[in-house]
Amino acid sequence: MSKAPNCSVVIPTKRLDQLTKIAIREIQKRYNVPIIIVIDELPPTEMDNVQFLRSESSNLSAKRNQGVDWCATTYVAFLDSDAYPGDGWLESATDFLEQHSEAGLVGGPNLQHCKTTEPQNTQYLASKSLLLNSEPNLVKDNSRPIRKRTIASSNMIFRKSDYIAVSGMNENIFTGEDIELCYRFIKRGKINYFLPNAVVHHKQRAFQGFLWQRFVWGRGTFTVIKHTGAFYLQSLVPLFFVTALTLSIFFSLSAFLWGVCLYLVICFLESARVSDRLSDFPKVFPYVSTSLLALGVGALYAIVGGDIDNDYSRYRNSD
């Protein structure tokens, strides 16, 4: 077991399922730190050094804020219930924060989960594509810390005092809440960093859950832009692409066909780039080619149907 950092780990979840138990086990294998589980359904039994808090809301932002309020440590780490830490996770993050006062939010790679199935491994490979992530953060290497605009809340570590200073997560945002939090840290003068050694292992989604996740993210586009302005304007690219592609059908069939062909060529090249083996390519291609479309369709739907607040309960953190 590593030297215990002055840090608490906050995990929001619905229930104490197998993946959450893995997360707790892997944390306790490495660290003697407080673990705060903000949960909808309290388990019947207690666990050593684990504090279960009955959640006051199904909103992930509210759950994380509730967990941070309970923490009595200098540092706090957010971890998803379907993820677990790699070796050196907390030490890398807390040591860096201690040595760099300008640092706000830090995080690192999201690598494969030990319970990854073949379809989920496919999504892991696809997630390394620039068409899925404008700032890919899945690859661990030996490079130095990198300044980043955004840090995913599935692997996010910070000083509690900084978090309180920006008033925590915005509980009126249902998806993209971590992006909006990153924006407020930067606005306050902090710098967010990607740390290659702050690794967590995160369970990926099967194809249906992947598409639904992208659609939901698309629906949240305008809400996040409303709070962050130009900081998140690149999220409109899928909307513009889907809109232009749809309108081109009515104005010029040849332009539509050329647009589709160009898009498929780009998806082909990206799928080939991120595939480990030739056999991965036909599995990765559907993920890469549909991600932008699902985001764009979600944003289009948001214009009529709004953000996901009315059916938030249908959105699961993992599938």
Sequence and secondary structure as in RCSB ss.txt:
>XXXX:A:sequence
MSKAPNCSVVIPTKRLDQLTKIAIREIQKRYNVPIIIVIDELPPTEMDNVQFLRSESSNLSAKRNQGVDWCATTY
VAFLDSDAYPGDGWLESATDFLEQHSEAGLVGGPNLQHCKTTEPQNTQYLASKSLLLNSEPNLVKDNSRPIRKRT
IASSNMIFRKSDYIAVSGMNENIFTGEDIELCYRFIKRGKINYFLPNAVVHHKQRAFQGFLWQRFVWGRGTFTVI
KHTGAFYLQSLVPLFFVTALTLSIFFSLSAFLWGVCLYLVICFLESARVSDRLSDFPKVFPYVSTSLLALGVGAL
YAIVGGDIDNDYSRYRNSD
>XXXX:A:secstr
     SEEEEEEESS  HHHHHHHHHHHHH    EEEEESS  SS BTTEEEEE S S HHHHHHHHHHH  SSE
EEEE TTEEE TTHHHHHHHHHHH TTEEEEE  EEE TT  HHHHHHHHHTTSTTT SS      S   EEES 
  TTEEEEEHHHHHHTTSS TT SSSHHHHHHHHHHHTT EEEE TT  EEE    HHHHHHHHHHHHHTHHHHH
HHHGGGGGGGGHHHHHHHHHHHHHHH HHHHHHHHHHHHHHHHHHHHHH SSGGGHHHHHHHHHHHHHHHHHHHH
HHHHH SGGGGGGG  S  
